[in-house]
Amino acid sequence: MNKYEVLYIIDASIDDAAKEAQMAKYSDLVTANGGSVESIDKWGIKKFAYPMDFKNEGYYVLVNFSAAPEFPRELERNFEINENVMRYLVTRVEE
């Protein structure tokens, strides 16, 4: 098991219940694939330095988790097919 962190940006225009559902979806995906979520840090709505997809702000979420080495690609695949996730970055954290 490797340690990872993922920072993703959810569209700020969706309601709070939908944002919570998105965060729960990705946490459940980690645990369903044999990983464990260590922390979820909700940064909230931040303004962008430049417009992305014609939007000026997004809801930032930072998640630290442990998972198998092949799992980050599956997580990225799920981010790519979700229209509410504007950007994401998965990085491995050295212990």
Salt bridges, closest charged atoms under 4 A:
ASP11 OD2 - LYS55 NZ 3.51
ASP16 OD1 - LYS19 NZ 3.78
GLU20 OE2 - LYS42 NZ 3.28
GLU38 OE2 - LYS3 NZ 3.06
GLU74 OE2 - ARG77 NH2 2.88
GLU76 OE1 - ARG73 NH1 3.18
GLU80 OE2 - ARG73 NH1 3.59
